[in-house]
Amino acid sequence: MVDIDALFLARLQFAFTIGFHIVLPAFSIGLASYLAVLEGLWLKTGRQVYLDLFQYWVKAFSLVFAMGVVSGLVMSYEFGTNWSAFSDKAGSVIGPLMGYEVLTAFFLEAGFLGVMLFGMKKVGRGLHFAATCIVAFGTLLSAFWILSVNSWMQTPAGFRIDELGRFIPTDWWAVIFNPSFPVRLPHMVLASYLSVACFVGAVGGFHLLRDHTNRAARTMFSMAMWMAVVVAPAQIAMGDLHGLNTLKYQPAKIAAMEGDWEGGGPAPLILFGMPNMATEHTDYALSIPVLGSLILTHTWNGRLPGLKDFKPADRPYSPLVFWSFRLMVGLGFLMLGLGLAALIQRFRGRLYESAGLHRVAIAMAPAGFVALLAGWVTTEVGRQPFTVYGMLRTVDSVSPVGLPGVATSLAAFAVVYLIVFGAGFLFLLRLMRRPPVPGEGGPSPQQPLRSAGIMPGPVGGAPEQPHPAAMAAP
């Protein structure tokens, strides 16, 4: 039974707001890179379909980017309203890193976003492509700084604690490139790419069900399935490295993820069960002997920690971590299966005609984002009961705000978020419901570019006849 107090509601409020927010930057990261690839392919091959897809998806990107900015601003205020003690103690580390994110990544994105959205016919193709690439790089740079902040909270390094209990940086390189950061950053970026691949593939599959001859839908579905079949195995491999890192630096989190109370080795892999925090036992456990040690230590008899190795006050809430981890892993393998199924249909020549595959792709539209949220729950709940792992407890990080105040703000957030972001997501789905059409967004820009293989047409800049190399492109 969970005690409802101000601390619990403060955590619930932050979880609610970050649950909305994390999906939006992940969407922006993957979609910005996709837009850069589309524009680059258009410039290289001169094929109008790539420009059509760029114009189709750039509308979605602008909406998602705007919602991400708004949701991110709200979270920064929560550090002051609900987590002032954490801000006081860790602000010397967290503040500069988040400031760097604004001064580098956000300013870079905001500075070139206008060129990317409105400058196609004003600045020339080369400069516009540069702006698109800079926006894509900005989203990755934003992930760099935010993941550095969060990774430091998971594996703190490069600091000392002063007489007032505050974290004072002593080595910024150690702070930024803390022990878990090198594996957590690529894990997050790959999750963003895989999430967007599933969403783009679902949109392509939806329009192929309506008209399997739609050239733009065929192209977007093909590109998304290639991305899934490449990124999903890479993400699984990176997840393995992440697990080894977590075992080394956050063993209590591993014990909670595994639902293992006794520990030792060789350790089984508990596939399903219900960890019971009261009886210190995983009920209804279905396990495979030895496999836990093999996966997490890469040896047959490696020792794994058990939850009983830690004091009850230092244990994460295992039931939530146990199931969120399995949801993430299960969806990861389903996305790999989708990519492999698409690869089989591609070799059979039925990638664009397989209605069954398209329906599965549509059903998998939210899979990447759900897996991302499940992974975030695993990461953050598994860090409990600490905000800075092993150094600062969550109970010592909360603001001195009473239960009614936190409850009121949580209710207000829930109402406003569901209205504002609910409307935003509905509008996004309406955008995606309309099929991409030839000449999406108007004719091509007037400026000719030899490398694109397009000859200027008689009216404006519309291509009259493509270069033979462009016609031969797949």
Secondary structure as GFF3:
##gff-version 3
##sequence-region A 1 474
A	DSSP	alpha_helix	6	45	.	.	.	ID=ss1
A	DSSP	alpha_helix	48	81	.	.	.	ID=ss2
A	DSSP	alpha_helix	84	100	.	.	.	ID=ss3
A	DSSP	pi_helix	101	106	.	.	.	ID=ss4
A	DSSP	alpha_helix	107	118	.	.	.	ID=ss5
A	DSSP	alpha_helix	125	154	.	.	.	ID=ss6
A	DSSP	beta_strand	159	161	.	.	.	ID=ss7
A	DSSP	beta_strand	167	169	.	.	.	ID=ss8
A	DSSP	alpha_helix	172	176	.	.	.	ID=ss9
A	DSSP	alpha_helix	181	210	.	.	.	ID=ss10
A	DSSP	alpha_helix	215	249	.	.	.	ID=ss11
A	DSSP	alpha_helix	251	258	.	.	.	ID=ss12
A	DSSP	beta_strand	269	276	.	.	.	ID=ss13
A	DSSP	beta_strand	281	288	.	.	.	ID=ss14
A	DSSP	alpha_helix	291	297	.	.	.	ID=ss15
A	DSSP	three_ten_helix	307	309	.	.	.	ID=ss16
A	DSSP	three_ten_helix	312	314	.	.	.	ID=ss17
A	DSSP	alpha_helix	318	347	.	.	.	ID=ss18
A	DSSP	alpha_helix	355	363	.	.	.	ID=ss19
A	DSSP	alpha_helix	367	383	.	.	.	ID=ss20
A	DSSP	beta_strand	386	388	.	.	.	ID=ss21
A	DSSP	beta_strand	392	393	.	.	.	ID=ss22
A	DSSP	three_ten_helix	394	396	.	.	.	ID=ss23
A	DSSP	alpha_helix	403	433	.	.	.	ID=ss24
A	DSSP	three_ten_helix	450	452	.	.	.	ID=ss25
A	DSSP	beta_strand	454	456	.	.	.	ID=ss26
A	DSSP	beta_strand	463	466	.	.	.	ID=ss27
A	DSSP	alpha_helix	468	472	.	.	.	ID=ss28
###
